[in-house]
Amino acid sequence: MLLGTLAGMGAAVADDTLTTDALETYVARFNADDEEMYANIPNKEALAFLKDNIPLFECPDKHFERTFYFRWWTYRKHVKSTPDGYVITEFLPKVSWSRKHNTINCPAAHHFYEGRWLRNPEYLDDYAVFWLRKGGKPRQYSFWIADAYHARHLATPNRELLVDLLPDLVENYEAWEAGWDWGAHRIGRHENGMFYTIDDRDGGEMSIGGHGYRPTLNSFMYGDARAIAAISRMAGEGEQAARFEEKAATIKRLVQEKLWDEDARFFKILPKEGAPLGGVRELYGYTPWYFNLPDPGYEAGWKQLMDPRGFHAPYGPTFAEQRHPEFVISYEGHECQWNGPSWPLATCSVLTAMANVLNNYEQDVIDRRDYFEALGIYTRSHLRTREDGKVVPWIDENLNPFTGDWISRTRLESWKNGTWDKGKGGKERGKDYNHSTYNDLIITGLVGLRPRADDIVVVNPLLPEGTWDSFCLDRVPYHGHLLTIIWDKAGGKYGRGKGLVVLADGKEIARSERLTRTTGKLP
């Protein structure tokens, strides 16, 4: 497999600053602790797949290092070969609300953001075609499909594929504009120019904020419009690019005019035209920054992320602000509630948005220490204490933000006659759940590789100075090359001298004495 994966990367040559020894140790531990019930690529093939495909990472904090490898180990389970090519699944067991090949589009954009760092391009190439041409349902839930495809292109350029799929992306966007009925609700663009959906179709059922013109879907459509404009320019379709830039500009204006609560200093849900904004702050109010939508001046909302009356919690962030009277951590009713618990699906989006704020906005509301703390909480939530007392790496659906208990798992374990209910997905439906990113946050946030279309490499680590004396991210596929990013404060660990060093195919292209924004050019 290695020859096939590297063949798609031209003359890329690994620097091999790191060996695969740590990867082998982690995989052996994960396999030994695993009750393997479902897998598309089984545990016995995990090490070979990961050796051939993933970057390597080393740092002093073993929580971060272990979780990095654990999330790649779980992602591998979801790479599924089908008669329609490869797809990426959300649940490993078949669930009744999935569609063809057990796919669900709700987390699919995260699959592209995370999977863009695999060296074999075939997995996401096939997956991209599947959603638009081979039976995928791209509008079952909200899905920033064009943005995700373009984000993948910024790491692994795939111009021909994007241009070929451009008519399908435009058709999908226009279908959202046309809209459709969902019970008593009309999902899609309304006469006021904004997009309306219900919380369940936006990936957040039982929420306090409820239905309406939500910051999520409107931001997704903004991101897709910008991406379609960029792909149209690649295709030489200037008029179409201008048309979609105009659509994006309209959404941007409406989000800032209609969804910003000046008193609460937060983006909120507008239930219906003419009604007041919803009374609750929810994590999805940070979604506009995922796409760099807001103009400067709205950053005050980020104060809530680190406020214990807002979203901050030991295993958080909470989805709804804790000061709200309807905030609850419930072990009754629906197992998946968005009225209080912490959801990795939302947390990873917030951290992506937060990295954008720290990279692209001048502000003094949040800083790198806040990012590192929030990412650290997310990192250390990837655990479960088994019945025998052993603590093992774990990713599931929703968390109790105060205890770290995986709520839906606790509920489902005794759902029907004291055991698992097949109608709810069966035994351990949420185990190794693939509905969020983690490694993309390490690569583009903490280590700071900022993907872009040209041959300039920008590395801006969000690790606070004085936190770690060293780290190394090795064998990162980027624009047909393999990058190595090293931080070595003392200069004796990796043999490349002191400071921040960026290598492409083993050759130094950038260096800084400090842990700061550094640029270089690909060879």
VOGU-3710 file (C-alpha; in Angstrom, 3 decimals, decimal comma):
1> mllgtlagmg> 0,000/0,000/0,000  2,863/2,394/0,746  3,954/2,588/-2,877  0,414/3,437/-3,899  0,011/6,155/-1,318  3,350/7,809/-2,042  2,844/7,485/-5,769  0,129/10,106/-5,558  2,558/12,514/-3,924  5,095/12,890/-6,660
11> aavaddtltt> 8,666/13,023/-5,393  7,704/13,333/-1,706  10,239/11,665/0,583  9,702/11,198/4,306  12,254/12,846/6,587  11,694/10,086/9,172  12,522/12,320/12,124  10,198/10,082/14,108  10,126/6,305/13,949  6,940/4,254/14,079
21> daletyvarf> 7,905/2,744/17,449  5,401/4,819/19,428  2,664/4,135/16,879  3,301/0,405/17,167  3,149/0,550/20,970  -0,090/2,517/20,985  -1,784/0,300/18,404  -0,813/-2,839/20,326  -2,317/-1,310/23,481  -5,500/-0,154/21,736
31> naddeemyan> -5,985/-3,563/20,114  -5,436/-5,410/23,398  -7,984/-3,243/25,234  -10,573/-3,396/22,469  -13,707/-5,507/22,316  -13,788/-5,646/18,535  -17,413/-6,005/17,467  -17,564/-3,930/14,301  -14,871/-2,781/11,899  -14,506/-2,124/8,204
41> ipnkealafl> -10,727/-2,435/8,504  -10,101/-4,895/11,370  -7,646/-4,423/14,216  -5,235/-6,978/12,766  -4,789/-4,627/9,779  -4,759/-1,392/11,775  -0,998/-1,006/12,149  -0,272/-1,520/8,463  -2,989/0,972/7,475  -1,767/3,596/9,930
51> kdniplfecp> 1,900/3,178/9,040  1,049/3,764/5,407  -1,280/6,698/5,914  -1,002/8,901/8,985  1,384/11,599/10,233  3,393/10,836/13,360  3,296/13,008/16,479  5,421/13,272/19,592  5,001/15,618/22,549  5,704/15,638/26,307
61> dkhfertfyf> 2,014/15,362/27,266  1,075/11,745/26,672  -2,653/12,546/26,887  -2,307/14,507/23,645  -0,019/11,956/22,024  -2,189/8,967/22,969  -5,394/10,684/21,822  -3,791/11,629/18,495  -3,019/7,998/17,737  -6,286/6,763/19,243
71> rwwtyrkhvk> -8,372/8,990/16,983  -6,501/7,763/13,901  -6,982/4,189/15,141  -10,742/4,760/15,414  -11,007/6,688/12,105  -9,461/3,687/10,358  -12,390/1,533/11,508  -14,793/3,750/9,555  -13,018/3,552/6,177  -15,398/1,266/4,316
81> stpdgyvite> -14,880/-0,318/0,897  -18,157/-0,566/-1,052  -19,242/-1,239/-4,656  -19,402/2,579/-4,945  -15,828/3,051/-3,752  -14,703/4,044/-0,278  -17,032/5,802/2,148  -16,534/6,957/5,742  -19,130/5,946/8,320  -20,348/7,667/11,503
91> flpkvswsrk> -21,598/4,597/13,399  -19,889/1,224/13,060  -23,058/-0,860/13,519  -25,922/-0,335/11,113  -28,429/2,219/12,442  -31,928/2,686/11,105  -31,550/6,397/10,323  -28,457/5,915/8,157  -28,625/5,765/4,397  -26,722/3,870/1,709
101> hntincpaah> -23,699/1,927/3,024  -24,625/3,090/6,585  -23,593/6,670/5,749  -24,946/9,781/7,458  -24,066/13,228/6,147  -24,322/15,076/9,494  -20,597/14,649/10,394  -19,345/14,147/6,825  -17,598/17,532/6,609  -15,599/16,577/9,695
111> hfyegrwlrn> -14,627/13,344/7,928  -13,066/15,438/5,144  -11,307/17,878/7,482  -9,839/14,995/9,483  -9,177/12,583/6,632  -7,378/15,136/4,461  -4,198/14,227/6,372  -4,220/10,609/5,155  -1,617/9,943/2,488  -3,792/7,787/0,235
121> peylddyavf> -6,107/10,198/-1,627  -8,397/7,422/-2,849  -10,463/7,306/0,340  -11,710/10,882/0,180  -11,783/11,061/-3,612  -14,270/8,194/-3,649  -16,185/9,619/-0,689  -16,558/12,979/-2,425  -18,035/11,399/-5,541  -20,317/9,180/-3,452
131> wlrkggkprq> -22,219/12,048/-1,859  -23,071/13,692/-5,157  -23,265/10,897/-7,721  -23,465/7,441/-6,161  -26,463/7,491/-3,875  -25,394/9,643/-0,939  -28,009/11,887/0,693  -26,188/15,225/1,121  -29,257/17,075/2,458  -30,459/14,585/5,075
141> ysfwiadayh> -28,859/16,894/7,664  -26,964/20,157/7,368  -23,623/19,564/5,586  -21,034/22,141/4,491  -20,073/19,920/1,595  -18,413/22,390/-0,806  -16,375/23,973/1,969  -15,222/20,527/3,145  -14,182/19,495/-0,370  -12,291/22,755/-0,809
151> arhlatpnre> -10,633/22,435/2,619  -9,398/19,029/1,594  -8,054/20,581/-1,639  -5,997/23,055/0,416  -4,094/20,131/1,942  -4,095/17,698/-0,986  -4,764/19,635/-4,200  -7,390/17,922/-6,349  -8,369/20,573/-8,887  -9,610/18,150/-11,557
161> llvdllpdlv> -11,971/16,423/-9,151  -13,318/19,695/-7,758  -13,940/21,172/-11,190  -15,606/17,948/-12,319  -17,936/18,011/-9,282  -18,654/21,747/-9,521  -22,027/21,380/-11,334  -23,148/18,922/-8,648  -22,096/21,293/-5,858  -24,030/24,117/-7,495
171> enyeaweagw> -27,080/21,867/-7,907  -26,900/20,885/-4,224  -26,673/24,528/-3,150  -29,634/25,495/-5,304  -31,655/22,615/-3,835  -31,079/24,132/-0,382  -32,248/27,463/-1,747  -35,402/25,917/-3,207  -36,137/24,180/0,071  -38,537/21,383/1,051
181> dwgahrigrh> -41,188/20,656/3,644  -40,298/18,759/6,796  -43,539/18,252/8,648  -44,854/21,693/9,550  -41,522/23,353/8,753  -40,079/24,657/5,503  -36,357/23,882/5,426  -34,251/26,030/3,128  -34,009/29,682/2,176  -36,981/31,872/3,066
191> engmfytidd> -38,112/35,203/1,643  -35,932/37,124/4,097  -32,852/35,605/2,426  -31,891/33,399/5,377  -31,894/29,628/5,685  -34,308/27,962/8,109  -34,076/24,490/9,659  -35,110/22,537/12,732  -32,610/21,611/15,414  -32,747/17,873/14,700
201> rdggemsigg> -31,880/18,379/11,002  -29,055/20,675/12,106  -27,485/17,932/14,223  -28,852/19,085/17,604  -32,165/17,599/18,717  -33,865/18,531/22,012  -32,002/21,846/22,118  -33,095/24,876/24,132  -32,699/27,186/21,133  -34,881/25,023/18,929
211> hgyrptlnsf> -35,869/25,684/15,326  -35,327/28,776/13,238  -32,749/30,736/11,303  -29,759/29,142/12,990  -26,139/30,384/12,999  -25,075/26,889/11,925  -26,939/26,349/8,651  -26,536/29,967/7,582  -22,800/29,787/8,225  -22,602/26,482/6,368
221> mygdaraiaa> -24,282/28,028/3,345  -21,906/30,995/3,549  -18,927/28,611/3,619  -20,293/26,632/0,703  -20,952/29,780/-1,339  -17,380/30,953/-0,785  -16,025/27,512/-1,708  -18,152/27,259/-4,857  -16,911/30,714/-5,866  -13,299/29,572/-5,403
231> isrmagegeq> -13,857/26,355/-7,382  -15,653/28,336/-10,103  -12,576/30,540/-10,454  -10,462/27,371/-10,852  -12,820/26,326/-13,645  -12,598/29,716/-15,347  -16,257/30,473/-14,638  -15,951/34,078/-13,520  -19,634/34,976/-13,697  -20,611/32,035/-11,522
241> aarfeekaat> -17,848/32,891/-9,052  -19,152/36,452/-8,764  -22,716/35,179/-8,302  -21,731/32,959/-5,401  -19,551/35,632/-3,819  -22,654/37,831/-3,855  -24,665/35,063/-2,179  -21,992/34,776/0,511  -21,951/38,535/1,066  -25,733/38,541/1,517
251> ikrlvqeklw> -25,620/35,756/4,092  -22,788/37,482/5,949  -24,784/40,694/6,190  -27,946/38,908/7,338  -26,157/36,808/9,968  -24,597/39,940/11,462  -27,806/41,972/11,240  -30,351/39,378/12,324  -28,566/36,747/14,454  -26,289/38,918/16,586
261> dedarffkil> -27,765/39,724/20,001  -26,124/43,010/20,993  -27,235/42,726/24,619  -26,000/39,153/25,045  -23,004/39,775/22,733  -23,596/36,471/20,965  -24,898/34,933/17,752  -28,258/33,280/18,439  -31,201/31,570/16,737  -33,975/33,691/15,254
271> pkegaplggv> -37,138/31,555/15,710  -39,058/33,327/12,948  -39,040/36,637/11,121  -40,275/39,419/13,378  -39,724/37,441/16,611  -37,027/38,269/19,176  -33,808/36,278/19,156  -33,732/33,157/21,313  -32,873/33,627/24,959  -30,040/31,097/25,217
281> relygytpwy> -26,419/31,131/24,191  -25,410/27,833/22,588  -22,048/26,634/21,307  -23,294/26,797/17,750  -23,187/30,565/18,115  -19,456/30,248/17,416  -20,021/28,593/14,024  -19,689/31,836/11,998  -15,966/31,952/12,888  -15,496/28,405/11,561
291> fnlpdpgyea> -15,803/30,099/8,157  -14,258/33,470/9,120  -17,663/35,020/8,463  -17,888/37,835/11,054  -16,310/41,206/10,516  -13,999/42,363/13,323  -15,911/43,552/16,358  -17,992/40,528/17,357  -15,311/38,721/19,354  -16,827/39,543/22,774
301> gwkqlmdprg> -18,900/36,362/22,522  -15,769/34,305/23,103  -15,722/35,380/26,760  -18,453/32,818/27,363  -16,300/29,852/26,363  -14,056/30,052/29,416  -16,749/31,279/31,846  -18,105/28,558/34,221  -21,492/30,285/34,090  -21,220/30,039/30,334
311> fhapygptfa> -19,733/26,937/28,673  -16,627/26,053/30,671  -16,707/22,687/32,491  -14,200/19,962/33,510  -15,300/17,709/30,629  -16,874/20,409/28,524  -17,629/22,705/26,980  -21,339/22,422/27,696  -23,539/22,903/24,660  -25,896/25,397/26,330
321> eqrhpefvis> -24,776/28,083/28,752  -25,032/26,844/32,332  -26,698/29,986/33,654  -29,812/29,353/31,561  -32,784/28,033/33,584  -33,424/25,233/31,062  -29,853/23,934/31,180  -29,953/20,300/32,311  -27,870/17,134/32,385  -30,583/14,514/32,081
331> yeghecqwng> -30,553/10,735/32,285  -34,218/10,561/31,332  -36,029/10,787/28,005  -34,155/10,916/24,722  -30,567/9,666/25,001  -29,201/12,431/22,765  -30,123/15,821/24,179  -28,544/19,138/23,222  -29,719/21,098/26,267  -26,601/20,799/28,395
341> pswplatcsv> -24,261/17,850/27,650  -20,912/18,225/25,938  -20,850/17,019/22,337  -17,575/16,381/20,460  -19,496/17,191/17,249  -19,871/20,769/18,510  -16,631/21,004/20,498  -14,401/20,335/17,502  -16,224/22,997/15,470  -15,716/25,511/18,271
351> ltamanvlnn> -11,996/24,733/18,441  -11,649/25,124/14,670  -13,448/28,461/14,918  -11,282/29,480/17,873  -8,102/28,770/15,906  -9,439/30,997/13,127  -10,023/33,825/15,599  -6,486/33,499/16,951  -5,004/33,407/13,447  -7,156/35,891/11,562
361> yeqdvidrrd> -8,512/38,496/14,004  -6,937/41,194/16,145  -8,639/40,855/19,543  -7,888/40,549/23,256  -10,802/38,362/24,377  -9,145/34,935/24,047  -5,547/33,834/23,669  -3,416/30,763/23,125  -3,662/29,741/26,770  -7,443/29,541/26,417
371> yfealgiytr> -7,100/27,446/23,273  -4,641/25,081/24,935  -6,893/24,706/27,975  -10,004/24,035/25,880  -8,156/21,570/23,648  -6,686/19,903/26,732  -10,137/19,394/28,253  -11,348/17,894/24,984  -8,250/15,673/24,851  -8,654/14,305/28,368
381> shlrtredgk> -12,348/13,607/27,846  -11,390/10,739/25,514  -11,488/8,189/28,338  -13,816/5,664/29,926  -13,489/3,742/33,173  -14,535/0,169/32,466  -16,503/-2,017/34,856  -13,227/-3,715/35,895  -11,793/-0,319/36,859  -9,400/-0,020/33,952
391> vvpwidenln> -9,290/3,383/32,231  -9,180/3,072/28,444  -9,243/5,559/25,547  -12,793/6,135/24,344  -14,882/8,270/22,012  -18,679/8,104/22,049  -21,662/10,415/21,560  -22,308/12,904/24,383  -20,582/13,601/27,687  -21,650/14,585/31,165
401> pftgdwisrt> -19,562/17,773/31,311  -19,048/17,490/35,087  -18,158/13,792/35,463  -16,917/12,657/32,041  -19,553/9,906/31,825  -20,663/9,073/28,289  -24,373/9,774/28,775  -25,928/8,007/25,802  -23,819/4,906/26,445  -24,896/4,789/30,086
411> rleswkngtw> -28,512/5,156/29,017  -28,416/2,662/26,135  -26,594/-0,063/28,059  -29,812/-0,852/29,942  -32,380/0,656/27,553  -34,554/-2,416/26,983  -35,058/-5,058/29,672  -31,770/-4,034/31,264  -29,705/-4,436/28,124  -29,010/-2,916/24,690
421> dkgkggkerg> -31,899/-2,293/22,285  -31,398/-3,390/18,679  -33,856/-0,717/17,599  -31,518/1,914/19,041  -28,506/0,539/17,181  -27,636/-2,441/19,347  -24,680/-3,075/21,611  -22,166/-0,239/21,895  -23,618/1,706/18,952  -21,617/4,813/19,916
431> kdynhstynd> -18,272/3,096/20,521  -15,514/4,604/18,338  -18,073/7,163/17,139  -16,839/9,133/14,126  -18,682/12,461/14,344  -15,907/14,932/15,143  -12,351/15,962/14,391  -9,386/15,821/16,735  -6,216/15,331/14,704  -7,045/18,215/12,383
441> liitglvglr> -7,088/20,398/15,504  -3,605/19,189/16,459  -2,248/19,729/12,947  -3,868/23,062/12,021  -4,382/24,486/15,512  -1,898/23,358/18,152  1,026/22,705/15,779  -0,341/25,371/13,472  -0,050/24,278/9,827  -2,512/26,623/8,104
451> praddivvvn> -3,588/25,100/4,761  -3,724/27,430/1,768  -3,879/27,256/-2,012  -0,415/28,536/-2,918  3,062/27,107/-2,278  3,708/29,206/0,850  3,762/27,126/4,034  2,453/28,961/7,094  2,977/27,471/10,548  1,529/29,335/13,525
461> pllpegtwds> 1,534/27,098/16,623  -1,158/27,885/19,188  0,859/26,149/21,885  1,587/28,824/24,527  5,268/29,573/24,950  6,706/27,933/28,039  4,251/25,016/27,925  6,215/22,271/26,152  9,942/22,238/25,470  9,489/20,183/22,307
471> fcldrvpyhg> 7,141/18,536/19,863  7,408/16,961/16,426  4,778/16,388/13,752  6,266/14,230/11,018  5,245/12,859/7,592  2,385/15,290/7,028  1,147/15,090/3,414  0,831/18,597/2,018  0,681/19,717/-1,635  2,490/16,584/-2,825
481> hlltiiwdka> 5,240/16,870/-0,203  5,827/15,443/3,262  6,277/18,086/5,944  8,005/17,856/9,304  7,342/20,518/11,941  9,656/20,591/14,959  9,747/22,674/18,115  12,942/22,106/20,084  13,547/24,770/22,713  16,966/23,513/23,793
491> ggkygrgkgl> 18,035/22,229/20,389  19,308/18,801/21,375  16,307/16,537/20,843  15,843/16,276/17,088  19,233/17,284/15,721  17,918/20,344/13,883  19,041/23,040/16,293  17,038/25,333/18,536  13,651/26,739/17,762  10,779/26,074/15,374
501> vvladgkeia> 11,848/24,298/12,186  9,791/23,335/9,133  11,063/20,738/6,678  9,660/19,689/3,299  10,854/16,270/2,133  13,665/16,512/4,664  14,916/19,951/3,554  14,578/22,976/5,800  12,237/25,648/4,405  11,573/27,797/7,491
511> rserltrttg> 12,989/28,485/10,921  12,243/30,700/13,923  13,940/31,002/17,288  10,555/31,457/18,962  7,263/29,612/18,909  5,620/32,063/16,555  4,176/32,418/13,066  6,736/31,188/10,558  6,581/30,955/6,777  8,494/29,110/4,102
521> klp> 8,105/28,079/0,480  7,653/24,601/-0,880  10,523/23,395/-3,085
//
